[in-house]
Amino acid sequence: QDHSNAVPYNDLPSIDKWMLGHLSALLCKVDEATDDYQFSHTMQEVLQFTTADISNLYLDVAKDCLYTPSINDAQRQSY
């Protein structure tokens, strides 16, 4: 994979860091629930994450950053 456009974590906007934190928490919950064979709980957590965190919040904020002046702008590359 080409990581030449990757933005270092410390340079990411706060909303990206927040989202990565929520993703990390989701992965822990999913691992725990699947280890306990609680697949319906796993699906509820994933659905909540995709509809509330990603769709209703993150993508609404992120779409504005896609229209920055330069294609090489770090904020645009983080998305």
PyMOL commands that set and color helices and strands:
alter all, ss='L'
color gray80, all
select helices_A, chain A and resi 9-11+14-35+39-65+74-77
alter helices_A, ss='H'
color red, helices_A
deselect
rebuild
show_as cartoon
